[in-house]
Amino acid sequence: MPVPLLDLKLQYHALKADIDAALIGVAESQISILGPEVDALERQLESYLGVKHAIGVSSGTDALLMAMMAYDIGPGDEVIMPSFSFFATAGCVSRVGATPVFVDVDHVSFNVSPDLIRKAITPRTKAIIPVHLFGQAADIDAIAAIGKEFGIPVIEDAAQAIGTQTADGRRVGSITEIGCFSFYPTKNLGAMGDGGLVTTNDDALNIKLRQIRNHGMEPRYHHKIMGGNFRLDAMQGAILRVKLPYLESWHAARRTNADLYTELFIELGVSTAPGVTTFGKQDMILLPKMVNRGTSPDNHIFNQYTIRTAHRNELRAHLQSKGIGAEIYYPVPFHRQECFASFGLHDADYPISNCLAATVLALPIFPELKPDQIREVVATIVEFERTMLASPSECADCAECGTHV
Ligand SMILES: *Cc1c(COP(=O)(O)O)cnc(C)c1O
């Protein structure tokens, strides 16, 4: 039975009548950019996220870029971030002429380590960008405290984590100076095209960000500051408004799917528990763990369910041959990217990012996935891992990080 990594048509067909009506409404209004649909979406997301201001923008990438522009970050400035994330986190810093500074991440949560952030701070540090990777909250209170201590703004990259909560129930992206979200179609709340959101609790930043969104213009044709065209389309706003009421149920379905994966991998004897970080006979597959779960079940919204295996490339090829979707997020950490080669970074400073890049594999986790499909994915993986046991092949990076047998 083929199992796709993601099937967006299922979600569209479930909501087709409402989405089509919303699109026709925008067509009839001929208000195509910003306007009442985007305004209404912003107010609904302010309430959902528990944040004072939400600003609809053109993409998650642009949300991050706007945050850099709002703080006038530029040449000579440094911005600290994890070495293991989607490229946009780093690209937005380079695009304003500043220098991204990469630090390593944690084995269990895949999220950036607060201790390493602290060590990377210099007099040139102008911002910190933690990423809530794969939908799991980073240690945001610890990072926010470091930002306060040094007077450095913290910009949350919550692109994969809309709705994710901290242990005490606050939504990520509402906690520090600025939050950045993406409505890329594969995110938990996806548009039918590009879209994003910037959030802040600061009234002055809200005004500045809204100006930046529209060429720094205020009033019309008077340009006080540098901005760009970072506006959200009304069609995307209308679609997102149809989808938002379902978001919590989709999170719950993803969590149920994640629980079933975890349960089956343990039942079939290829894993002992989530959060184990050493490969061994008992743990051929390392399972993702919800850390810091606290009282809130929403600490992880499973934008991705990411396992680790020492035979990752072989396993992926095998799954592909069986029609099962699986993807590598991310095969090359920032410090190894060709575009940052001139930084002269030392590979040995990023053992965990290197190890993750060599071992991670994201499995199908979308809300409409059926239990039988999950069983099929797990059975296929388990069968494959057992054949690999006869000829163990360790990835080169595992020796490097020293946590593997
Ligand atoms: C998706 C994503 C972005 C960029 O969002 P786009 O809407 O695709 O521009 C930024 N950071 C992370 C971590 C992402 O996953």
The ligand as an ORCA input file, in Angstrom:
! r2SCAN-3c Opt
* xyz 0 1
  C       8.841     27.071      6.356
  C       9.866     27.688      7.202
  C      10.290     29.018      7.024
  C       9.909     29.846      5.829
  O       8.580     29.963      5.576
  P       8.069     30.231      4.057
  O       6.647     30.594      4.262
  O       8.259     28.970      3.307
  O       8.856     31.348      3.508
  C      11.170     29.560      7.939
  N      11.659     28.838      8.960
  C      11.306     27.553      9.146
  C      11.860     26.822     10.321
  C      10.421     26.930      8.263
  O      10.097     25.653      8.449
*
